[in-house]
Amino acid sequence: MMSSHAEQPERFSVDSYLTRELSAEVKSEYSDGLVWAMTGASNRHNLIATNALVALAGLLRGTPCRVYNSDTKIRVRRLESTWFYYPDAAVICEPNPQADRYQDRPVLVVEVLSHSTRARDLDEKLNQYLSLPSLAYYLVLEQTTPRAVLMRRSSHGFLREVHEGLDATIDLPELSGQLQLSDLYVDVDFSPAAVREESHEAEYASPTDPPL
């Protein structure tokens, strides 16, 4: 006999999620009560993420801002809902207390796209990150081609920029510097034999305005 209703996913409170994360063998992200287990990333993904950390660390040297790696959660709160994400990199200029296990005020968030994450990175996460008052930039990096898409805060909302090619430069005036795609993709092999993941063109929802 079939059930008359679909099984509902288990929902967790913020406190139970944070407690669970302390001893979890696999990290999970939190979306307003739902918990999403994270899968292991490819070597290519991790290389690009590490390149971004190194490039940002050099850019921020001598400033009060610091770059944090993918073990640092970013908390997003809107009305009575809460989200926790583990971005590949985040720049923090106004940090939470060091005893906290998350940051609330990122200036820049970086995500490296993959098949398993791109839908959430380009939809849910984009909308939630852009709701943060502190955020100036949301940067997503493709794996199979040197291509970066930047959501930049302006007086008219967030504007979408596409930067392609290893010669491209991304200006970040809020951080008083620039990122070179050649630095973000150093040692990444783009030969057809090395690139096994099919490239996908992904469009942003609401590309010019932050979510209401």
N, CA and C atoms as a LAMMPS dump frame, in Angstrom:
ITEM: TIMESTEP
0
ITEM: NUMBER OF ATOMS
636
ITEM: BOX BOUNDS ff ff ff
-5.0000000000000000e+02 5.0000000000000000e+02
-5.0000000000000000e+02 5.0000000000000000e+02
-5.0000000000000000e+02 5.0000000000000000e+02
ITEM: ATOMS id mol type element x y z
1 1 1 N 0.846 -1.192 0
2 1 2 C 0 0 0
3 1 3 C 0.881 1.241 0
4 2 1 N 0.63 2.152 -0.913
5 2 2 C 1.458 3.346 -1.026
6 2 3 C 1.066 4.374 0.021
7 3 1 N 2.041 5.122 0.487
8 3 2 C 1.772 6.193 1.443
9 3 3 C 0.998 7.306 0.755
10 4 1 N 0.152 7.973 1.519
11 4 2 C -0.652 9.052 0.95
12 4 3 C 0.096 10.363 0.88
13 5 1 N 1.293 10.406 1.427
14 5 2 C 2.081 11.643 1.349
15 5 3 C 3.555 11.298 1.253
16 6 1 N 4.312 12.168 0.605
17 6 2 C 5.749 11.954 0.441
18 6 3 C 6.457 12.102 1.78
19 7 1 N 7.491 11.294 1.962
20 7 2 C 8.274 11.392 3.193
21 7 3 C 8.982 12.738 3.243
22 8 1 N 8.87 13.401 4.375
23 8 2 C 9.473 14.72 4.526
24 8 3 C 10.909 14.591 5.028
25 9 1 N 11.831 15.403 4.495
26 9 2 C 13.211 15.348 4.985
27 9 3 C 13.302 15.83 6.421
28 10 1 N 14.276 15.28 7.139
29 10 2 C 14.466 15.685 8.533
30 10 3 C 14.956 17.129 8.59
31 11 1 N 14.442 17.872 9.527
32 11 2 C 14.832 19.264 9.701
33 11 3 C 15.56 19.409 11.036
34 12 1 N 16.537 20.297 11.066
35 12 2 C 17.368 20.502 12.229
36 12 3 C 17.307 21.961 12.669
37 13 1 N 17.402 22.182 13.964
38 13 2 C 17.548 23.544 14.461
39 13 3 C 18.981 23.992 14.233
40 14 1 N 19.215 25.293 14.334
41 14 2 C 20.57 25.814 14.176
42 14 3 C 21.498 25.205 15.216
43 15 1 N 21.055 25.147 16.478
44 15 2 C 21.91 24.608 17.545
45 15 3 C 22.243 23.144 17.309
46 16 1 N 21.254 22.347 16.865
47 16 2 C 21.535 20.928 16.649
48 16 3 C 22.474 20.741 15.458
49 17 1 N 22.328 21.574 14.429
50 17 2 C 23.257 21.5 13.296
51 17 3 C 24.677 21.826 13.736
52 18 1 N 24.863 22.924 14.474
53 18 2 C 26.203 23.318 14.898
54 18 3 C 26.827 22.258 15.811
55 19 1 N 26.027 21.652 16.678
56 19 2 C 26.535 20.586 17.541
57 19 3 C 26.935 19.376 16.713
58 20 1 N 26.124 19.041 15.754
59 20 2 C 26.414 17.905 14.873
60 20 3 C 27.707 18.124 14.103
61 21 1 N 27.949 19.333 13.634
62 21 2 C 29.147 19.624 12.85
63 21 3 C 30.431 19.434 13.652
64 22 1 N 30.363 19.589 14.973
65 22 2 C 31.563 19.472 15.798
66 22 3 C 32.2 18.096 15.7
67 23 1 N 31.373 17.054 15.532
68 23 2 C 31.896 15.689 15.517
69 23 3 C 31.663 14.976 14.184
70 24 1 N 31.105 15.664 13.216
71 24 2 C 30.784 15.015 11.942
72 24 3 C 32.049 14.673 11.158
73 25 1 N 32.074 13.484 10.546
74 25 2 C 33.199 13.095 9.706
75 25 3 C 33.151 13.79 8.347
76 26 1 N 31.956 14.163 7.922
77 26 2 C 31.77 14.856 6.643
78 26 3 C 31.079 16.19 6.923
79 27 1 N 31.62 17.274 6.385
80 27 2 C 31.009 18.585 6.586
81 27 3 C 29.663 18.65 5.875
82 28 1 N 28.764 19.437 6.454
83 28 2 C 27.447 19.654 5.861
84 28 3 C 27.118 21.134 5.88
85 29 1 N 26.343 21.565 4.89
86 29 2 C 25.835 22.933 4.871
87 29 3 C 24.384 22.929 5.337
88 30 1 N 23.927 24.089 5.757
89 30 2 C 22.622 24.206 6.418
90 30 3 C 21.772 25.22 5.669
91 31 1 N 20.576 24.783 5.229
92 31 2 C 19.685 25.659 4.471
93 31 3 C 18.331 25.731 5.151
94 32 1 N 18.201 26.65 6.085
95 32 2 C 16.931 26.908 6.749
96 32 3 C 16.291 25.617 7.263
97 33 1 N 17.066 24.827 8.008
98 33 2 C 16.558 23.602 8.61
99 33 3 C 16.984 22.332 7.915
100 34 1 N 17.329 22.395 6.632
101 34 2 C 17.778 21.224 5.891
102 34 3 C 19.293 21.153 5.881
103 35 1 N 19.831 19.929 5.994
104 35 2 C 21.275 19.721 6.047
105 35 3 C 21.714 19.008 4.78
106 36 1 N 22.736 19.567 4.128
107 36 2 C 23.256 19.031 2.864
108 36 3 C 24.687 18.548 3.077
109 37 1 N 24.909 17.233 2.983
110 37 2 C 26.262 16.696 3.118
111 37 3 C 27.107 17.121 1.928
112 38 1 N 28.36 17.429 2.182
113 38 2 C 29.271 17.864 1.132
114 38 3 C 30.09 16.68 0.632
115 39 1 N 30.292 16.619 -0.674
116 39 2 C 31.093 15.558 -1.263
117 39 3 C 32.535 16.035 -1.423
118 40 1 N 33.44 15.088 -1.558
119 40 2 C 34.836 15.439 -1.752
120 40 3 C 35.067 16.096 -3.099
121 41 1 N 35.956 17.078 -3.131
122 41 2 C 36.235 17.814 -4.367
123 41 3 C 37.375 17.154 -5.131
124 42 1 N 37.427 17.428 -6.436
125 42 2 C 38.495 16.9 -7.283
126 42 3 C 39.792 17.657 -7.021
127 43 1 N 40.892 17.072 -7.482
128 43 2 C 42.185 17.75 -7.362
129 43 3 C 42.169 19.074 -8.109
130 44 1 N 41.514 19.11 -9.265
131 44 2 C 41.432 20.345 -10.048
132 44 3 C 40.711 21.429 -9.25
133 45 1 N 39.569 21.065 -8.66
134 45 2 C 38.801 21.999 -7.835
135 45 3 C 39.677 22.538 -6.702
136 46 1 N 40.351 21.633 -5.997
137 46 2 C 41.152 22.055 -4.845
138 46 3 C 42.347 22.903 -5.259
139 47 1 N 42.924 22.633 -6.419
140 47 2 C 44.035 23.446 -6.904
141 47 3 C 43.581 24.875 -7.166
142 48 1 N 42.444 25.036 -7.823
143 48 2 C 41.937 26.384 -8.103
144 48 3 C 41.597 27.106 -6.807
145 49 1 N 40.959 26.398 -5.875
146 49 2 C 40.622 27.01 -4.588
147 49 3 C 41.875 27.441 -3.836
148 50 1 N 42.909 26.598 -3.86
149 50 2 C 44.167 26.95 -3.184
150 50 3 C 44.83 28.138 -3.87
151 51 1 N 44.799 28.171 -5.196
152 51 2 C 45.344 29.328 -5.915
153 51 3 C 44.641 30.615 -5.494
154 52 1 N 43.317 30.549 -5.334
155 52 2 C 42.568 31.734 -4.914
156 52 3 C 42.987 32.173 -3.518
157 53 1 N 43.181 31.219 -2.611
158 53 2 C 43.63 31.556 -1.258
159 53 3 C 44.993 32.237 -1.283
160 54 1 N 45.917 31.681 -2.064
161 54 2 C 47.268 32.25 -2.13
162 54 3 C 47.234 33.654 -2.731
163 55 1 N 46.485 33.814 -3.829
164 55 2 C 46.404 35.123 -4.485
165 55 3 C 45.786 36.162 -3.557
166 56 1 N 44.736 35.781 -2.85
167 56 2 C 44.077 36.727 -1.957
168 56 3 C 44.944 37.039 -0.746
169 57 1 N 45.675 36.054 -0.247
170 57 2 C 46.567 36.307 0.887
171 57 3 C 47.624 37.348 0.517
172 58 1 N 48.171 37.242 -0.697
173 58 2 C 49.142 38.232 -1.139
174 58 3 C 48.518 39.604 -1.313
175 59 1 N 47.316 39.637 -1.854
176 59 2 C 46.631 40.903 -2.067
177 59 3 C 46.341 41.613 -0.755
178 60 1 N 46.029 40.851 0.287
179 60 2 C 45.593 41.428 1.557
180 60 3 C 46.743 41.708 2.519
181 61 1 N 47.95 41.342 2.149
182 61 2 C 49.091 41.544 3.048
183 61 3 C 49.231 43.022 3.406
184 62 1 N 49.349 43.295 4.707
185 62 2 C 49.475 44.673 5.169
186 62 3 C 48.154 45.377 5.394
187 63 1 N 47.039 44.662 5.217
188 63 2 C 45.712 45.238 5.458
189 63 3 C 45.084 44.533 6.663
190 64 1 N 43.992 45.066 7.197
191 64 2 C 43.319 44.393 8.31
192 64 3 C 42.454 43.209 7.87
193 65 1 N 42.335 42.978 6.581
194 65 2 C 41.49 41.895 6.073
195 65 3 C 42.289 40.603 5.967
196 66 1 N 41.585 39.47 6.081
197 66 2 C 42.212 38.165 5.989
198 66 3 C 41.362 37.248 5.123
199 67 1 N 42.014 36.269 4.481
200 67 2 C 41.295 35.283 3.69
201 67 3 C 41.182 33.998 4.506
202 68 1 N 39.999 33.398 4.478
203 68 2 C 39.719 32.164 5.205
204 68 3 C 39.421 31.056 4.204
205 69 1 N 39.78 29.808 4.577
206 69 2 C 39.615 28.685 3.648
207 69 3 C 38.25 28.022 3.817
208 70 1 N 38.081 26.865 3.168
209 70 2 C 36.778 26.213 3.095
210 70 3 C 36.354 25.523 4.38
211 71 1 N 37.162 25.594 5.428
212 71 2 C 36.738 25.083 6.732
213 71 3 C 35.978 26.135 7.535
214 72 1 N 35.872 27.34 7.004
215 72 2 C 35.186 28.424 7.705
216 72 3 C 33.773 28.589 7.165
217 73 1 N 32.795 28.452 8.053
218 73 2 C 31.401 28.634 7.65
219 73 3 C 31.066 30.127 7.55
220 74 1 N 30.199 30.458 6.603
221 74 2 C 29.6 31.784 6.515
222 74 3 C 28.138 31.655 6.925
223 75 1 N 27.718 32.481 7.891
224 75 2 C 26.327 32.452 8.331
225 75 3 C 25.54 33.562 7.637
226 76 1 N 24.362 33.197 7.147
227 76 2 C 23.435 34.158 6.538
228 76 3 C 22.134 34.092 7.325
229 77 1 N 21.667 35.245 7.765
230 77 2 C 20.386 35.296 8.481
231 77 3 C 19.468 36.295 7.8
232 78 1 N 18.251 35.836 7.471
233 78 2 C 17.233 36.698 6.863
234 78 3 C 15.924 36.426 7.57
235 79 1 N 15.393 37.457 8.21
236 79 2 C 14.186 37.322 9.004
237 79 3 C 14.406 36.216 10.033
238 80 1 N 13.609 35.157 10.022
239 80 2 C 13.755 34.09 10.999
240 80 3 C 14.471 32.866 10.438
241 81 1 N 15.07 32.985 9.26
242 81 2 C 15.738 31.854 8.616
243 81 3 C 17.254 32.024 8.667
244 82 1 N 17.96 30.886 8.653
245 82 2 C 19.412 30.881 8.753
246 82 3 C 19.996 29.88 7.775
247 83 1 N 21.147 30.24 7.212
248 83 2 C 21.897 29.361 6.335
249 83 3 C 23.362 29.364 6.787
250 84 1 N 24.032 28.241 6.635
251 84 2 C 25.473 28.146 6.844
252 84 3 C 26.097 27.493 5.616
253 85 1 N 27.098 28.16 5.048
254 85 2 C 27.799 27.63 3.876
255 85 3 C 29.299 27.574 4.144
256 86 1 N 29.969 26.65 3.437
257 86 2 C 31.428 26.557 3.461
258 86 3 C 31.946 26.994 2.085
259 87 1 N 32.175 28.262 1.846
260 87 2 C 32.707 28.665 0.536
261 87 3 C 34.154 28.211 0.386
262 88 1 N 34.632 28.188 -0.847
263 88 2 C 36.021 27.796 -1.09
264 88 3 C 36.999 28.818 -0.528
265 89 1 N 36.607 30.072 -0.474
266 89 2 C 37.421 31.118 0.148
267 89 3 C 36.52 32.287 0.493
268 90 1 N 36.9 33.024 1.519
269 90 2 C 36.141 34.214 1.912
270 90 3 C 37.094 35.228 2.513
271 91 1 N 36.906 36.479 2.138
272 91 2 C 37.695 37.573 2.703
273 91 3 C 36.869 38.245 3.783
274 92 1 N 37.472 38.359 4.956
275 92 2 C 36.815 38.94 6.126
276 92 3 C 37.618 40.143 6.595
277 93 1 N 36.97 41.285 6.703
278 93 2 C 37.627 42.491 7.206
279 93 3 C 37.128 42.864 8.612
280 94 1 N 35.939 42.407 8.978
281 94 2 C 35.392 42.607 10.317
282 94 3 C 35.053 41.227 10.881
283 95 1 N 36.039 40.567 11.512
284 95 2 C 35.838 39.172 11.911
285 95 3 C 34.963 39.022 13.149
286 96 1 N 34.328 37.85 13.236
287 96 2 C 33.667 37.425 14.464
288 96 3 C 34.737 37.12 15.517
289 97 1 N 34.352 36.977 16.781
290 97 2 C 35.311 36.537 17.798
291 97 3 C 35.98 35.228 17.379
292 98 1 N 37.249 35.052 17.744
293 98 2 C 37.996 33.894 17.28
294 98 3 C 37.442 32.581 17.815
295 99 1 N 36.679 32.616 18.878
296 99 2 C 36.075 31.393 19.407
297 99 3 C 34.87 30.942 18.589
298 100 1 N 34.304 31.831 17.773
299 100 2 C 33.17 31.46 16.933
300 100 3 C 33.598 30.443 15.879
301 101 1 N 32.633 29.69 15.363
302 101 2 C 32.905 28.699 14.326
303 101 3 C 32.339 29.131 12.974
304 102 1 N 32.068 30.401 12.828
305 102 2 C 31.54 30.94 11.577
306 102 3 C 31.841 32.426 11.516
307 103 1 N 31.685 32.983 10.316
308 103 2 C 31.845 34.415 10.102
309 103 3 C 30.529 34.976 9.559
310 104 1 N 30.237 36.219 9.922
311 104 2 C 28.983 36.855 9.512
312 104 3 C 29.15 37.953 8.468
313 105 1 N 30.362 38.486 8.286
314 105 2 C 30.513 39.693 7.479
315 105 3 C 31.601 39.546 6.4
316 106 1 N 31.436 38.627 5.469
317 106 2 C 32.423 38.523 4.382
318 106 3 C 32.319 39.721 3.437
319 107 1 N 33.458 40.15 2.928
320 107 2 C 33.499 41.183 1.89
321 107 3 C 33.504 40.532 0.507
322 108 1 N 34.182 39.399 0.407
323 108 2 C 34.261 38.654 -0.849
324 108 3 C 34.082 37.175 -0.548
325 109 1 N 33.308 36.497 -1.382
326 109 2 C 33.131 35.051 -1.282
327 109 3 C 33.506 34.438 -2.623
328 110 1 N 34.268 33.328 -2.57
329 110 2 C 34.703 32.625 -3.781
330 110 3 C 34.147 31.205 -3.758
331 111 1 N 33.54 30.793 -4.867
332 111 2 C 33.116 29.407 -5.054
333 111 3 C 33.678 28.903 -6.375
334 112 1 N 34.265 27.698 -6.353
335 112 2 C 34.715 27.022 -7.565
336 112 3 C 33.588 26.095 -8.01
337 113 1 N 33.13 26.253 -9.241
338 113 2 C 31.974 25.504 -9.721
339 113 3 C 32.338 24.069 -10.082
340 114 1 N 31.39 23.159 -9.839
341 114 2 C 31.511 21.778 -10.28
342 114 3 C 30.117 21.27 -10.602
343 115 1 N 30.033 20.076 -11.211
344 115 2 C 28.722 19.518 -11.568
345 115 3 C 27.822 19.406 -10.34
346 116 1 N 28.388 18.96 -9.227
347 116 2 C 27.57 18.671 -8.056
348 116 3 C 27.149 19.917 -7.291
349 117 1 N 27.823 21.046 -7.512
350 117 2 C 27.538 22.233 -6.704
351 117 3 C 27.018 23.421 -7.495
352 118 1 N 27.178 23.42 -8.825
353 118 2 C 26.949 24.652 -9.567
354 118 3 C 25.508 25.137 -9.474
355 119 1 N 24.533 24.222 -9.428
356 119 2 C 23.146 24.669 -9.369
357 119 3 C 22.89 25.481 -8.104
358 120 1 N 23.39 25.004 -6.963
359 120 2 C 23.199 25.743 -5.715
360 120 3 C 24.071 26.994 -5.684
361 121 1 N 25.302 26.907 -6.223
362 121 2 C 26.199 28.069 -6.219
363 121 3 C 25.623 29.224 -7.021
364 122 1 N 24.912 28.904 -8.114
365 122 2 C 24.413 29.929 -9.026
366 122 3 C 22.972 30.333 -8.746
367 123 1 N 22.361 29.717 -7.754
368 123 2 C 20.968 30.034 -7.448
369 123 3 C 20.825 30.344 -5.958
370 124 1 N 20.659 29.304 -5.154
371 124 2 C 20.437 29.52 -3.721
372 124 3 C 21.563 30.317 -3.07
373 125 1 N 22.801 29.85 -3.261
374 125 2 C 23.913 30.526 -2.596
375 125 3 C 24.091 31.955 -3.097
376 126 1 N 23.946 32.151 -4.391
377 126 2 C 24.04 33.507 -4.925
378 126 3 C 23.042 34.424 -4.216
379 127 1 N 21.797 33.99 -4.138
380 127 2 C 20.76 34.828 -3.522
381 127 3 C 21.048 35.094 -2.051
382 128 1 N 21.527 34.087 -1.34
383 128 2 C 21.787 34.278 0.087
384 128 3 C 23.031 35.134 0.324
385 129 1 N 24.1 34.846 -0.385
386 129 2 C 25.312 35.659 -0.214
387 129 3 C 25.045 37.129 -0.541
388 130 1 N 24.316 37.384 -1.623
389 130 2 C 24.078 38.763 -2.029
390 130 3 C 23.187 39.514 -1.053
391 131 1 N 22.519 38.812 -0.158
392 131 2 C 21.696 39.482 0.855
393 131 3 C 22.525 40.023 2.024
394 132 1 N 23.808 39.633 2.094
395 132 2 C 24.658 40.078 3.205
396 132 3 C 25.065 41.534 3.018
397 133 1 N 24.788 42.405 3.986
398 133 2 C 25.133 43.822 3.833
399 133 3 C 26.625 44.075 3.637
400 134 1 N 27.469 43.188 4.179
401 134 2 C 28.918 43.374 4.09
402 134 3 C 29.48 43.013 2.721
403 135 1 N 28.757 42.215 1.945
404 135 2 C 29.338 41.626 0.747
405 135 3 C 29.506 42.658 -0.362
406 136 1 N 30.724 42.743 -0.891
407 136 2 C 31.011 43.595 -2.047
408 136 3 C 31.154 42.782 -3.319
409 137 1 N 31.607 41.492 -3.199
410 137 2 C 31.892 40.688 -4.374
411 137 3 C 31.528 39.221 -4.133
412 138 1 N 30.905 38.604 -5.126
413 138 2 C 30.723 37.152 -5.158
414 138 3 C 31.385 36.658 -6.428
415 139 1 N 32.428 35.838 -6.287
416 139 2 C 33.248 35.401 -7.407
417 139 3 C 33.098 33.898 -7.588
418 140 1 N 32.675 33.476 -8.785
419 140 2 C 32.588 32.055 -9.094
420 140 3 C 33.571 31.738 -10.214
421 141 1 N 34.266 30.618 -10.067
422 141 2 C 35.344 30.235 -10.983
423 141 3 C 35.005 28.919 -11.651
424 142 1 N 35.102 28.887 -12.982
425 142 2 C 34.931 27.65 -13.724
426 142 3 C 36.178 26.786 -13.567
427 143 1 N 35.982 25.463 -13.747
428 143 2 C 37.109 24.537 -13.655
429 143 3 C 37.72 24.192 -15.002
430 144 1 N 36.92 24.167 -16.05
431 144 2 C 37.385 23.627 -17.315
432 144 3 C 37.858 24.67 -18.311
433 145 1 N 37.774 25.926 -17.935
434 145 2 C 38.241 27.027 -18.776
435 145 3 C 38.563 28.194 -17.856
436 146 1 N 39.547 29.032 -18.214
437 146 2 C 39.855 30.18 -17.363
438 146 3 C 38.774 31.248 -17.485
439 147 1 N 37.762 31.118 -16.665
440 147 2 C 36.6 32.005 -16.745
441 147 3 C 36.079 32.285 -15.344
442 148 1 N 35.918 33.562 -15.041
443 148 2 C 35.409 33.986 -13.74
444 148 3 C 34.201 34.884 -13.955
445 149 1 N 33.185 34.679 -13.14
446 149 2 C 32.022 35.558 -13.143
447 149 3 C 31.962 36.236 -11.79
448 150 1 N 31.904 37.55 -11.822
449 150 2 C 31.903 38.347 -10.596
450 150 3 C 30.587 39.092 -10.47
451 151 1 N 29.979 38.974 -9.308
452 151 2 C 28.849 39.817 -8.949
453 151 3 C 29.392 40.947 -8.081
454 152 1 N 29.31 42.17 -8.588
455 152 2 C 29.918 43.33 -7.941
456 152 3 C 28.816 44.263 -7.423
457 153 1 N 28.904 44.63 -6.147
458 153 2 C 27.929 45.557 -5.589
459 153 3 C 28.144 46.955 -6.168
460 154 1 N 27.044 47.591 -6.55
461 154 2 C 27.089 48.966 -7.026
462 154 3 C 25.936 49.726 -6.398
463 155 1 N 25.848 50.995 -6.702
464 155 2 C 24.744 51.802 -6.18
465 155 3 C 23.41 51.385 -6.785
466 156 1 N 23.455 50.572 -7.853
467 156 2 C 22.236 50.098 -8.517
468 156 3 C 21.976 48.617 -8.261
469 157 1 N 22.599 48.06 -7.24
470 157 2 C 22.479 46.629 -6.973
471 157 3 C 23.733 45.902 -7.427
472 158 1 N 23.649 44.592 -7.504
473 158 2 C 24.799 43.804 -7.94
474 158 3 C 24.828 43.701 -9.458
475 159 1 N 25.989 43.953 -10.02
476 159 2 C 26.194 43.882 -11.461
477 159 3 C 27.056 42.671 -11.797
478 160 1 N 26.742 42.012 -12.895
479 160 2 C 27.434 40.792 -13.308
480 160 3 C 28.524 41.112 -14.32
481 161 1 N 29.72 40.605 -14.065
482 161 2 C 30.854 40.769 -14.963
483 161 3 C 31.41 39.395 -15.32
484 162 1 N 31.838 39.239 -16.557
485 162 2 C 32.483 38.007 -16.996
486 162 3 C 33.919 38.33 -17.374
487 163 1 N 34.859 37.561 -16.838
488 163 2 C 36.284 37.74 -17.122
489 163 3 C 36.81 36.415 -17.671
490 164 1 N 37.345 36.448 -18.885
491 164 2 C 37.779 35.223 -19.551
492 164 3 C 39.21 35.353 -20.039
493 165 1 N 39.926 34.247 -19.972
494 165 2 C 41.288 34.206 -20.477
495 165 3 C 42.318 34.456 -19.387
496 166 1 N 43.482 33.842 -19.549
497 166 2 C 44.518 33.956 -18.526
498 166 3 C 45.1 35.359 -18.437
499 167 1 N 44.85 36.204 -19.429
500 167 2 C 45.347 37.578 -19.381
501 167 3 C 44.368 38.519 -18.675
502 168 1 N 43.212 38.033 -18.292
503 168 2 C 42.185 38.899 -17.699
504 168 3 C 42.552 39.307 -16.284
505 169 1 N 42.084 40.49 -15.908
506 169 2 C 42.328 41.061 -14.583
507 169 3 C 40.992 41.472 -13.971
508 170 1 N 40.826 41.178 -12.681
509 170 2 C 39.61 41.554 -11.953
510 170 3 C 39.966 42.651 -10.964
511 171 1 N 39.386 43.818 -11.145
512 171 2 C 39.629 44.932 -10.23
513 171 3 C 38.751 44.784 -8.992
514 172 1 N 39.373 44.954 -7.824
515 172 2 C 38.667 44.852 -6.545
516 172 3 C 38.977 46.093 -5.7
517 173 1 N 38.403 47.233 -6.042
518 173 2 C 38.748 48.473 -5.339
519 173 3 C 38.422 48.433 -3.849
520 174 1 N 37.406 47.66 -3.44
521 174 2 C 37.101 47.553 -2.011
522 174 3 C 38.248 46.912 -1.241
523 175 1 N 39.077 46.145 -1.949
524 175 2 C 40.239 45.508 -1.333
525 175 3 C 41.544 46.131 -1.809
526 176 1 N 41.439 47.24 -2.52
527 176 2 C 42.607 48.011 -2.984
528 176 3 C 43.573 47.162 -3.801
529 177 1 N 43.038 46.347 -4.714
530 177 2 C 43.932 45.534 -5.517
531 177 3 C 43.229 44.87 -6.681
532 178 1 N 43.926 43.903 -7.28
533 178 2 C 43.431 43.18 -8.439
534 178 3 C 43.742 41.696 -8.298
535 179 1 N 42.943 40.876 -8.963
536 179 2 C 43.246 39.458 -9.11
537 179 3 C 43.502 39.165 -10.584
538 180 1 N 44.569 38.41 -10.849
539 180 2 C 44.886 37.983 -12.199
540 180 3 C 44.372 36.556 -12.395
541 181 1 N 43.664 36.317 -13.496
542 181 2 C 43.224 34.949 -13.744
543 181 3 C 44.406 33.996 -13.906
544 182 1 N 45.532 34.511 -14.364
545 182 2 C 46.715 33.661 -14.481
546 182 3 C 47.17 33.149 -13.119
547 183 1 N 46.921 33.915 -12.061
548 183 2 C 47.247 33.46 -10.705
549 183 3 C 46.188 32.493 -10.179
550 184 1 N 44.936 32.726 -10.508
551 184 2 C 43.866 31.847 -10.037
552 184 3 C 43.947 30.469 -10.685
553 185 1 N 44.507 30.409 -11.896
554 185 2 C 44.546 29.14 -12.626
555 185 3 C 45.971 28.628 -12.84
556 186 1 N 46.913 29.044 -12.015
557 186 2 C 48.283 28.582 -12.18
558 186 3 C 48.336 27.062 -12.023
559 187 1 N 49.044 26.405 -12.954
560 187 2 C 49.255 24.953 -12.978
561 187 3 C 47.988 24.154 -13.301
562 188 1 N 46.905 24.806 -13.695
563 188 2 C 45.699 24.088 -14.09
564 188 3 C 45.811 23.703 -15.567
565 189 1 N 45.638 22.427 -15.861
566 189 2 C 45.785 21.895 -17.214
567 189 3 C 44.438 21.988 -17.936
568 190 1 N 44.394 22.786 -19.002
569 190 2 C 43.167 22.952 -19.771
570 190 3 C 43.184 22.169 -21.088
571 191 1 N 44.109 21.249 -21.243
572 191 2 C 44.145 20.465 -22.477
573 191 3 C 42.915 19.57 -22.552
574 192 1 N 42.456 19.241 -23.782
575 192 2 C 41.253 18.391 -23.913
576 192 3 C 41.373 17.068 -23.161
577 193 1 N 42.577 16.504 -23.126
578 193 2 C 42.756 15.225 -22.445
579 193 3 C 42.577 15.356 -20.94
580 194 1 N 42.911 16.536 -20.409
581 194 2 C 42.837 16.724 -18.96
582 194 3 C 41.455 17.131 -18.495
583 195 1 N 40.716 17.775 -19.378
584 195 2 C 39.4 18.288 -18.993
585 195 3 C 38.346 17.234 -19.304
586 196 1 N 37.877 16.554 -18.303
587 196 2 C 36.88 15.5 -18.498
588 196 3 C 35.471 15.975 -18.171
589 197 1 N 35.378 17.018 -17.394
590 197 2 C 34.065 17.536 -17.022
591 197 3 C 33.531 18.407 -18.149
592 198 1 N 32.344 18.135 -18.587
593 198 2 C 31.742 18.92 -19.666
594 198 3 C 31.467 20.335 -19.199
595 199 1 N 31.794 21.308 -20.024
596 199 2 C 31.533 22.7 -19.691
597 199 3 C 30.051 23.002 -19.86
598 200 1 N 29.536 23.805 -18.951
599 200 2 C 28.137 24.202 -19.016
600 200 3 C 28.061 25.714 -18.892
601 201 1 N 27.241 26.311 -19.726
602 201 2 C 26.963 27.727 -19.589
603 201 3 C 25.804 27.884 -18.619
604 202 1 N 25.99 28.651 -17.556
605 202 2 C 24.951 28.818 -16.536
606 202 3 C 24.591 30.282 -16.427
607 203 1 N 23.32 30.561 -16.47
608 203 2 C 22.843 31.933 -16.344
609 203 3 C 22.436 32.219 -14.907
610 204 1 N 22.707 33.415 -14.463
611 204 2 C 22.32 33.839 -13.14
612 204 3 C 20.859 34.263 -13.111
613 205 1 N 20.195 33.911 -12.032
614 205 2 C 18.866 34.451 -11.782
615 205 3 C 19.036 35.851 -11.209
616 206 1 N 18.266 36.802 -11.709
617 206 2 C 18.308 38.168 -11.23
618 206 3 C 19.733 38.731 -11.225
619 207 1 N 20.371 38.893 -12.41
620 207 2 C 21.788 39.232 -12.45
621 207 3 C 22.117 40.669 -12.053
622 208 1 N 21.159 41.568 -11.996
623 208 2 C 21.501 42.96 -11.758
624 208 3 C 21.041 43.486 -10.422
625 209 1 N 20.248 42.721 -9.696
626 209 2 C 19.724 43.223 -8.442
627 209 3 C 19.86 42.192 -7.343
628 210 1 N 20.146 42.608 -6.117
629 210 2 C 20.174 41.662 -5.004
630 210 3 C 18.766 41.209 -4.695
631 211 1 N 18.62 40.028 -4.054
632 211 2 C 17.288 39.552 -3.71
633 211 3 C 16.614 40.47 -2.726
634 212 1 N 15.307 40.539 -2.784
635 212 2 C 14.548 41.39 -1.865
636 212 3 C 14.359 40.698 -0.53
